[in-house]
Amino acid sequence: MQAWQQLEVWPASPANRLIGETEGFFEIMGELVKRPGVQGAIVHDARVAAICLAHGAEVLLTRDRDFDLLPELNSRNPF
């Protein structure tokens, strides 16, 4: 319950911006999923990376090492 309450607060913060698919997303996604090794669950990671890239994200904080297959997006383990 506490986690959900925190999730409800985040969109109201002026420091946060919710992002999703935009123009250019499908072109970026297409390039990412065509490479070797991007299959199965990694396709979802490619979707996340494409959304981030389309929005100009500078870094993705994640512990998921599958993002190493997508070097266009700078990913870093926050721990």
C-alpha angles and dihedrals in degrees: 000000000000091000092052091049089054091049090053091054098049098073090056093056113103089216093062130073123189112224135194142154114326138165109310093027096108093049091051092043090050092055093048098049095047094068125094116270096027103115140111114008091359088070087069089052088051089053091052090047092049091051091049093047093047089055095046097247111179098205139003115215107215142136090214108111092195087085086072085079088063104056094168086080115060106227126185134184106239091205 
